[in-house]
């Protein structure tokens, strides 16, 4: 397979794993990341090193060839560098683009709103403009379950309303979906948005619960258990996310011939546009999640029970029926299996960097 694909966010969690998979599948992969300092950059460079990208070889806006894989290159650049990004896509002539780069984190958006408009709005506009002008076959981008906001109807389907986000992070992702639809409609660009539900696994972000909990447990410090532990999440293993995206790439969105403008389905369109939930469809209580981590670490956590935080929702539950029907796959990794995979990686990583 000689299809050429751009993956943004390859120094990040999901982008790293997707690059791994597509390199092995034989795609001609180019990774892109700005390697910002939102969390420990050592982990980002560690991910890049696994793909044969040496930190000392990285220069701003310059392609670096992998020392391990003939079909992988990397470029460090900020997506908000609009003219550069558009020209880069036009010159590189990518068949596919998977945009996973974004400023993540619900709580961080409360205190740092401009980081989100910079990366998630300005950056998104750059990459979709580049896709438009370079005739990309399929533009896939990360959205989030957070767009459902105040909606409490469970399980959440793609047909449910997303008009009431609870934090700016979710609002920027909702904006991505709307921008994508306008480009699908105006320019016939096939776009697919993916609403991820609480992704976890090896190489995960240090600001996410599993990493924070593991650090605290091993240091004999209390873990912060919000909403008094009465949280439910549709935890989704990262390799299930990767499997879903890999199957979606060669299946670009097409107009829905049954789409009715008098009763509009928000998950499809008369344009080549689709939205999918990607979740395990098997929500787990936060205390069960913590218990799985305690089992994997062989140590009981000290727990500090706290109220629900601003911007957080008490429960998420994905209906992934549309995804399963479209790609014949649904995320299904059991929570203990996924947590065990994380802990095995985490303990090895801590040895290397502490």
C-alpha positions in Angstrom: 0.0 0.0 0.0 1.5 3.3 -1.0 -1.3 5.6 0.1 0.1 8.8 1.7 -1.3 9.9 5.0 -0.8 12.9 7.3 -1.4 12.2 11.0 -1.3 15.3 13.2 -0.5 14.9 16.9 1.9 12.0 16.5 3.9 13.0 19.6 0.6 12.6 21.4 -1.2 9.6 22.9 -3.6 8.5 20.2 -1.5 9.9 17.3 1.5 7.8 18.4 -0.5 4.6 18.4 -2.2 5.3 15.1 1.2 6.1 13.5 2.5 2.7 14.8 -0.4 0.9 13.2 -0.3 2.7 9.8 3.4 2.4 9.5 3.0 -1.4 10.0 0.2 -1.4 7.4 2.5 0.0 4.8 1.1 3.5 4.5 3.5 6.3 3.6 3.0 8.2 6.9 4.0 11.8 7.8 3.5 12.8 11.4 3.1 16.3 12.6 3.2 17.9 16.1 4.2 21.1 17.7 5.5 19.3 20.8 4.1 21.9 23.2 4.7 21.8 27.0 1.1 21.1 28.1 2.6 18.1 29.8 6.0 16.6 30.2 7.8 16.8 26.8 10.0 13.9 27.7 7.1 11.5 27.1 6.4 13.2 23.7 10.0 12.8 22.7 10.0 9.2 24.0 7.1 8.4 21.7 8.9 10.0 18.7 12.1 8.1 19.5 10.2 4.8 19.2 9.3 5.9 15.6 13.0 6.6 14.9 12.8 10.4 15.2 15.7 11.7 17.3 15.1 14.8 19.3 18.4 16.3 18.1 17.4 16.0 14.5 14.1 17.9 14.9 14.1 21.4 13.4 11.1 23.7 13.1 9.1 23.3 9.8 11.6 20.7 8.4 10.8 17.1 7.6 12.8 14.5 9.5 13.2 11.0 8.1 12.8 8.1 10.5 15.9 6.1 11.3 13.8 3.0 11.7 11.1 3.1 9.0 11.4 4.0 5.4 7.7 5.0 5.2 7.7 7.5 8.1 8.7 11.1 8.4 8.0 13.8 11.0 7.6 17.6 11.0 7.5 19.9 14.0 5.1 22.8 13.3 2.1 24.5 14.9 -1.1 23.9 13.0 -2.0 27.5 13.5 0.8 28.5 11.1 -1.9 28.8 8.5 0.0 29.6 5.2 2.7 27.1 5.9 0.2 24.3 6.7 -1.9 25.0 3.6 1.2 25.1 1.3 2.6 21.9 3.0 -0.5 19.9 2.3 -0.7 21.2 -1.3 2.9 20.3 -2.0 2.9 16.9 -0.2 -0.3 15.7 -2.0 -1.7 13.5 0.8 -4.4 11.0 0.1 -5.7 11.1 3.6 -5.5 13.3 6.7 -6.2 12.3 10.3 -6.3 15.3 12.5 -5.7 14.3 16.1 -3.7 17.4 17.2 -5.6 19.6 19.6 -5.3 21.3 22.9 -6.9 18.7 25.2 -8.3 18.8 28.7 -11.6 20.0 30.0 -10.4 21.6 33.2 -7.3 23.3 31.6 -9.7 25.1 29.2 -11.3 27.0 32.1 -8.1 28.9 32.9 -6.4 28.9 29.5 -9.1 29.6 26.9 -6.9 31.1 24.3 -4.8 27.9 24.0 -8.0 26.2 22.8 -9.0 28.8 20.2 -5.4 28.8 18.9 -5.0 25.1 18.5 -8.6 23.8 18.1 -10.0 26.6 16.0 -7.2 28.4 14.2 -5.2 25.1 13.8 -8.3 23.2 12.7 -9.1 25.8 10.0 -5.5 25.6 8.7 -5.6 21.8 8.3 -9.0 21.6 6.7 -8.2 24.4 4.3 -5.1 22.5 3.3 -7.2 19.4 2.8 -9.7 21.3 0.7 -7.0 22.8 -1.6 -5.1 19.5 -2.0 -8.1 17.3 -2.9 -7.7 14.9 0.1 -9.8 11.8 -0.3 -10.9 11.6 3.3 -10.4 14.1 6.2 -10.9 12.4 9.6 -10.7 14.5 12.8 -11.0 14.0 16.5 -14.1 15.3 18.3 -15.1 14.3 21.8 -17.9 12.9 23.9 -17.7 16.2 25.8 -19.8 17.8 23.0 -22.9 16.1 24.6 -22.5 18.5 27.5 -25.6 18.8 29.6 -27.4 16.0 27.7 -28.1 13.2 30.1 -30.0 10.8 27.9 -28.1 7.5 27.9 -26.8 5.8 25.9 -25.7 8.8 23.9 -26.3 8.5 20.2 -24.9 10.7 17.4 -28.5 11.9 16.8 -28.7 13.5 20.3 -28.3 17.3 20.7 -24.9 18.9 21.3 -26.0 22.5 21.8 -25.1 22.7 25.5 -21.4 22.2 26.0 -20.1 22.6 29.6 -16.6 23.9 28.8 -14.7 25.7 26.1 -12.8 22.5 25.1 -16.2 20.9 24.1 -17.3 24.1 22.4 -14.2 24.1 20.2 -14.7 20.5 19.2 -18.4 21.3 18.4 -17.1 24.1 16.2 -14.8 21.6 14.5 -17.8 19.5 13.6 -19.7 22.5 12.2 -16.6 23.8 10.2 -16.2 20.3 8.8 -19.8 20.2 7.7 -19.5 23.5 5.9 -16.4 22.3 4.0 -18.1 19.0 3.1 -21.1 21.0 1.8 -19.3 23.7 0.0 -16.3 21.8 -1.4 -17.4 18.2 -1.5 -14.7 17.3 1.0 -15.4 13.9 2.6 -15.1 14.5 6.4 -15.6 12.1 9.4 -15.7 13.3 13.0 -15.0 10.9 15.8 -16.4 11.5 19.3 -13.9 9.7 21.6 -15.1 8.5 25.0 -12.4 8.6 27.7 -9.5 7.0 26.0 -6.9 5.2 28.1 -4.0 2.8 27.7 -0.2 2.6 27.3 1.7 5.8 26.5 -1.3 7.8 28.0 -1.2 11.4 29.0 0.2 12.3 32.4 -2.7 14.6 33.1 -5.3 11.9 32.7 -6.8 10.0 35.6 -5.0 6.6 35.2 -1.6 8.2 35.1 -2.3 10.5 38.0 -3.8 7.7 40.1 -0.9 5.4 39.4 1.6 8.1 40.4 -0.2 8.8 43.7 -0.8 5.2 44.6 2.9 4.3 44.2 3.9 7.4 46.1 1.5 6.6 49.0 -0.4 9.8 48.3 -4.2 10.2 48.2 -6.0 10.1 44.8 -8.7 12.7 44.1 -12.0 10.9 43.6 -14.5 13.4 42.2 -18.2 13.4 42.6 -17.7 11.3 45.8 -16.8 8.4 43.4 -20.2 8.4 41.8 -18.8 8.9 38.3 -19.5 6.6 35.3 -17.4 6.6 32.2 -17.3 4.7 28.9 -13.6 4.0 29.2 -12.2 3.1 25.7 -8.9 1.3 25.2 -6.6 3.2 22.8 -6.0 0.2 20.5 -9.7 -0.1 19.9 -9.7 3.6 18.8 -6.8 2.8 16.5 -8.6 -0.2 15.0 -11.7 1.9 14.4 -9.7 4.7 12.6 -7.7 2.3 10.5 -11.0 0.8 9.2 -12.5 4.2 8.6 -9.6 5.7 6.6 -10.4 3.9 3.3 -14.2 4.4 3.7 -14.7 8.2 3.0 -18.0 9.7 3.9 -20.6 10.0 1.2 -23.9 11.9 1.1 -26.8 10.2 2.8 -29.5 9.8 0.1 -32.1 9.5 2.8 -31.2 12.6 4.6 -34.3 14.8 5.2 -33.9 18.5 5.6 -37.3 18.7 7.3 -36.1 16.2 9.9 -32.3 16.6 9.8 -30.1 13.8 11.2 -27.1 15.5 12.8 -24.9 12.4 12.3 -25.0 12.5 8.5 -25.9 15.0 5.7 -26.7 15.6 2.1 -23.0 16.4 2.0 -20.2 13.8 2.4 -20.1 14.2 6.2 -20.5 11.8 9.1 -20.1 11.7 12.9 -19.3 8.5 14.9 -19.2 7.8 18.6 -16.1 5.7 19.5 -16.7 4.2 22.9 -16.7 0.8 24.6 -20.5 0.9 25.1 -20.0 -0.6 28.5 -19.8 2.2 31.1 -17.8 1.5 34.2 -18.1 3.1 37.6 -15.1 5.2 38.7 -14.6 3.0 41.8 -14.4 -0.1 39.5 -11.8 1.7 37.4 -9.8 2.5 40.5 -10.2 -1.1 41.7 -8.8 -2.4 38.3 -5.8 -0.2 38.8 -5.3 -1.4 42.4 -5.3 -5.0 41.2 -2.8 -4.3 38.4 -0.5 -2.4 40.8 -1.0 -4.8 43.7 -1.6 -1.8 46.0 -4.7 -0.2 47.5 -5.2 3.6 46.9 -5.7 6.2 49.6 -8.8 8.0 48.5 -9.9 11.6 48.9 -13.5 12.0 48.0 -14.4 15.4 46.5 -17.4 17.1 44.8 -18.0 17.1 41.0 -15.6 19.5 39.3 -16.7 22.4 37.1 -17.0 21.2 33.5 -17.3 17.6 34.4 -20.3 15.4 33.7 -21.3 12.6 36.1 -21.8 9.9 33.4 -21.0 9.0 29.8 -22.3 6.0 27.8 -21.6 5.6 24.1 -24.0 4.0 21.6 -21.5 2.9 19.0 -24.0 1.1 16.8 -23.4 3.3 13.8 -19.6 2.7 13.9 -20.0 -1.1 14.2 -22.4 -1.2 11.2 -20.1 1.0 9.1 -16.7 -0.7 9.8 -17.8 -4.1 11.3 -15.9 -3.4 14.5 -16.8 -2.0 17.9 -14.4 -1.2 20.8 -14.6 -4.2 23.2 -11.4 -4.4 25.4 -12.4 -5.3 29.0 -11.3 -2.7 31.6 -9.0 -5.0 33.5 -7.2 -6.1 30.3 -6.7 -2.5 29.3 -5.6 -1.3 32.7 -3.1 -4.2 32.9 -1.6 -3.1 29.6 -1.3 0.4 30.8 0.4 -0.6 34.1 2.9 -2.8 32.4 3.9 0.1 30.2 3.8 2.6 33.0 6.1 0.7 35.3 8.7 0.3 32.5 8.4 4.0 31.5 8.9 5.1 35.2 12.1 3.0 35.4 13.5 4.8 32.3 12.7 8.3 33.4 13.1 8.4 37.2 
